[in-house]
């Protein structure tokens, strides 16, 4: 099957799955279920590509495994954290602004938009599996190492935050210990590194190297759009001491905390 055909099938599968998820969101009146499904959209694309493509088997299996582990961990974590707590405040605000048109506009503004972004970010998973070039071993090793660092930052950061929030004494406080002392967003940094790792593995082939656009897009969104930038605007309003945290702690890339005079 041609590269264009596999990319097109993945796009159709993604939009179909997210349309079904949108229909469920209308029924339960909660658009934030799309966040829970975010990681699984990449897993879906990885598996569809694995079944359709006829590329280098080792790289196919490696990309499938890396994507599946990351995507399912994120889905289960968000499901455990979010289910039963109502619709996320971001979507509540969008629902109010959308009024009577929100029910159908959310299909395009939320569900299909996330599907398109997922398709673009997952280009290394798609193209890396399609390519039949023999992989460069060094790039595979580097890619897996970067992926592992990213997954560790994301998983440990999420665990530290969950433990912090579980303590009632921390209500209204700012987590500034552990990984959160080195970066204000260890989970977002980890996400970015996971996708750079996957991109490097895919780049062990000429076709897969084109997929490096995926981690570029993911990193841009995490820093400037739906991740760091959006969250920090909310935190500055909710946490009086957040400005001090910003002044002493790296915004994205880890580094030792800065000491203020």
C-alpha positions as CSV (number, residue, x, y, z in Angstrom):
1,X,0.0,0.0,0.0
2,X,1.3,3.5,-0.9
3,X,2.4,6.0,1.7
4,X,-0.3,8.4,0.7
5,X,-3.0,5.7,1.1
6,X,-1.8,4.8,4.6
7,X,-1.7,8.4,5.7
8,X,-5.2,9.0,4.3
9,X,-6.6,5.9,6.0
10,X,-5.2,7.0,9.3
11,X,-6.8,10.4,8.9
12,X,-10.2,8.9,8.2
13,X,-9.9,6.4,11.1
14,X,-8.9,9.2,13.5
15,X,-11.7,11.5,12.5
16,X,-14.2,8.7,12.6
17,X,-13.1,7.7,16.1
18,X,-13.2,11.3,17.3
19,X,-16.7,11.8,15.8
20,X,-17.9,8.9,17.8
21,X,-16.3,10.3,20.9
22,X,-17.9,13.7,20.2
23,X,-21.3,12.0,20.0
24,X,-20.6,10.5,23.4
25,X,-19.6,13.9,24.8
26,X,-23.0,15.3,23.7
27,X,-24.8,12.5,25.5
28,X,-22.9,13.0,28.8
29,X,-22.5,16.8,28.4
30,X,-18.7,16.6,28.9
31,X,-16.3,17.6,26.1
32,X,-13.2,17.0,28.3
33,X,-13.4,13.3,27.6
34,X,-11.3,14.2,24.5
35,X,-8.3,14.9,26.8
36,X,-8.6,11.3,28.2
37,X,-8.6,9.9,24.7
38,X,-5.7,12.1,23.5
39,X,-2.9,9.5,24.2
40,X,-5.0,6.7,22.7
41,X,-5.4,8.5,19.4
42,X,-1.7,8.0,18.8
43,X,-1.9,4.4,19.9
44,X,-4.8,3.9,17.3
45,X,-2.7,5.5,14.5
46,X,0.4,3.4,15.5
47,X,-1.6,0.1,15.3
48,X,-3.4,0.9,12.1
49,X,-0.1,1.8,10.5
50,X,1.5,-1.4,11.8
51,X,-1.2,-3.5,10.2
52,X,-1.1,-1.6,6.8
53,X,2.6,-0.9,6.3
54,X,5.3,-3.2,5.1
55,X,8.3,-1.4,6.4
56,X,11.4,-2.6,8.3
57,X,9.9,-4.9,10.9
58,X,12.2,-4.1,13.8
59,X,11.6,-0.3,13.5
60,X,7.8,-1.0,13.1
61,X,7.7,-3.0,16.3
62,X,9.8,-0.5,18.2
63,X,7.7,2.5,17.2
64,X,4.5,0.6,17.9
65,X,5.8,-0.3,21.4
66,X,7.1,3.2,22.3
67,X,3.9,4.8,21.2
68,X,1.6,2.3,22.9
69,X,3.4,2.5,26.2
70,X,3.3,6.3,26.3
71,X,-0.3,6.6,25.0
72,X,-1.9,4.1,27.3
73,X,-0.1,5.4,30.4
74,X,-1.3,8.9,29.6
75,X,-4.9,7.7,29.0
76,X,-5.1,5.6,32.2
77,X,-3.6,8.5,34.2
78,X,-6.0,11.1,32.9
79,X,-8.9,8.7,33.3
80,X,-8.1,8.0,36.9
81,X,-7.6,11.8,37.6
82,X,-10.5,13.2,35.7
83,X,-13.4,10.8,35.6
84,X,-16.1,11.8,38.2
85,X,-14.9,15.4,38.5
86,X,-17.1,17.0,35.9
87,X,-16.1,18.9,32.8
88,X,-12.8,20.6,32.7
89,X,-13.0,24.4,33.3
90,X,-11.5,25.1,29.8
91,X,-14.4,23.4,28.1
92,X,-17.0,24.9,30.5
93,X,-15.8,28.3,29.5
94,X,-15.9,27.4,25.8
95,X,-19.4,25.9,26.3
96,X,-20.6,29.2,27.7
97,X,-19.1,31.3,24.9
98,X,-20.5,28.9,22.3
99,X,-24.1,29.0,23.6
100,X,-26.6,27.0,21.6
101,X,-24.1,26.3,18.8
102,X,-21.6,24.6,21.1
103,X,-23.0,21.1,20.7
104,X,-22.1,21.0,17.0
105,X,-19.2,23.5,16.9
106,X,-17.3,21.4,19.5
107,X,-17.0,18.7,16.8
108,X,-14.8,21.0,14.8
109,X,-13.2,23.2,17.4
110,X,-12.3,20.4,19.8
111,X,-12.6,16.9,18.5
112,X,-11.6,17.2,14.9
113,X,-9.0,19.8,15.7
114,X,-7.3,17.4,18.1
115,X,-7.6,14.6,15.5
116,X,-5.7,16.8,13.0
117,X,-3.0,17.7,15.5
118,X,-2.7,14.0,16.5
119,X,-2.3,13.0,12.9
120,X,0.5,15.6,12.3
121,X,2.3,14.8,15.5
122,X,2.2,11.1,14.8
123,X,3.9,11.5,11.4
124,X,7.1,9.9,12.7
125,X,5.2,6.9,13.8
126,X,3.5,6.6,10.5
127,X,6.4,7.3,8.2
128,X,8.9,5.5,10.3
129,X,6.8,2.3,10.0
130,X,6.2,2.7,6.3
131,X,9.9,3.0,5.4
132,X,11.7,-0.2,4.5
133,X,15.1,1.3,4.9
134,X,17.4,-0.6,7.3
135,X,17.6,1.5,10.5
136,X,20.8,3.2,11.8
137,X,21.5,1.5,15.1
138,X,22.9,4.6,16.8
139,X,19.8,6.6,16.0
140,X,17.6,3.9,17.5
141,X,19.7,3.8,20.7
142,X,19.6,7.6,21.0
143,X,15.9,7.8,20.2
144,X,15.0,5.1,22.8
145,X,17.2,6.9,25.4
146,X,15.5,10.3,24.8
147,X,12.1,8.6,24.9
148,X,12.9,6.9,28.2
149,X,14.1,10.2,29.8
150,X,10.9,11.8,28.6
151,X,8.6,9.1,29.9
152,X,10.4,9.2,33.3
153,X,9.9,13.0,33.6
154,X,6.3,12.7,32.6
155,X,5.4,9.8,34.8
156,X,7.4,10.9,37.9
157,X,6.1,14.5,37.5
158,X,2.5,13.3,37.3
159,X,3.0,11.0,40.4
160,X,4.6,13.8,42.4
161,X,1.8,16.2,41.6
162,X,-0.9,13.6,42.4
163,X,0.7,12.9,45.8
164,X,1.0,16.6,46.5
165,X,-2.7,17.3,45.7
166,X,-3.8,14.3,47.8
167,X,-2.5,16.1,50.9
168,X,-5.2,18.5,52.2
169,X,-2.5,20.6,53.8
170,X,-1.3,21.6,50.4
171,X,-4.6,23.2,49.3
172,X,-3.8,26.4,47.5
173,X,0.0,25.8,47.6
174,X,2.5,25.4,44.8
175,X,4.5,22.2,44.3
176,X,8.2,23.3,44.1
177,X,10.0,20.1,45.1
178,X,11.2,17.1,43.3
179,X,11.2,17.5,39.5
180,X,8.9,20.5,40.0
181,X,11.9,22.4,41.5
182,X,13.8,21.9,38.2
183,X,11.1,22.8,35.8
184,X,7.6,24.2,36.2
185,X,6.3,21.6,33.8
186,X,8.1,18.2,34.1
187,X,5.1,16.5,32.5
188,X,5.1,18.7,29.5
189,X,8.8,18.6,29.1
190,X,8.6,14.8,29.3
191,X,5.9,14.8,26.6
192,X,8.1,16.7,24.3
193,X,11.1,14.4,24.9
194,X,9.0,11.3,24.3
195,X,8.1,12.6,20.9
196,X,11.6,13.7,20.1
197,X,12.7,10.2,21.0
198,X,10.1,8.7,18.7
199,X,11.1,11.2,16.0
200,X,14.8,10.2,16.3
201,X,13.9,6.5,16.0
202,X,11.8,7.2,12.9
203,X,14.7,9.4,11.5
204,X,16.8,6.2,11.3
205,X,15.2,6.1,7.8
206,X,15.1,8.8,5.1
207,X,11.3,8.8,4.9
208,X,10.9,8.7,8.7
209,X,13.1,11.8,9.0
210,X,10.3,13.9,7.4
211,X,8.3,12.9,10.5
212,X,10.4,15.2,12.7
213,X,7.8,17.8,12.0
214,X,5.7,15.8,14.6
215,X,7.9,16.6,17.7
216,X,8.4,20.2,16.4
217,X,4.6,20.7,16.4
218,X,4.1,18.9,19.8
219,X,6.8,21.0,21.4
220,X,5.4,24.2,20.0
221,X,1.9,23.4,21.3
222,X,3.2,22.4,24.7
223,X,5.1,25.6,25.2
224,X,3.0,28.2,23.4
225,X,-0.6,27.0,23.0
226,X,-2.4,24.4,25.0
227,X,0.3,23.5,27.6
228,X,2.6,25.7,29.5
229,X,1.2,29.1,28.2
230,X,-2.4,28.3,28.9
231,X,-1.8,26.7,32.3
232,X,0.4,29.5,33.6
233,X,-2.2,32.1,32.8
234,X,-4.6,30.2,35.0
235,X,-2.1,29.6,37.8
236,X,-1.1,33.3,38.1
237,X,-4.8,34.1,38.8
238,X,-5.3,31.2,41.3
239,X,-1.9,31.1,43.1
240,X,-0.7,34.3,44.7
241,X,2.9,33.0,45.1
242,X,3.2,31.8,41.5
243,X,5.3,34.8,40.4
244,X,8.0,33.8,42.8
245,X,7.9,30.2,41.5
246,X,8.2,31.6,38.0
247,X,11.2,33.7,39.0
248,X,13.1,30.8,40.6
249,X,12.2,27.8,38.4
250,X,12.8,27.0,34.7
251,X,9.7,27.3,32.5
252,X,10.3,24.2,30.5
253,X,13.9,22.8,30.2
254,X,15.1,21.4,33.5
255,X,17.8,23.3,35.4
256,X,18.7,23.8,39.1
257,X,16.4,26.3,40.9
258,X,17.6,29.9,40.8
259,X,18.3,31.6,44.1
260,X,16.9,35.2,44.3
261,X,18.8,37.9,46.1
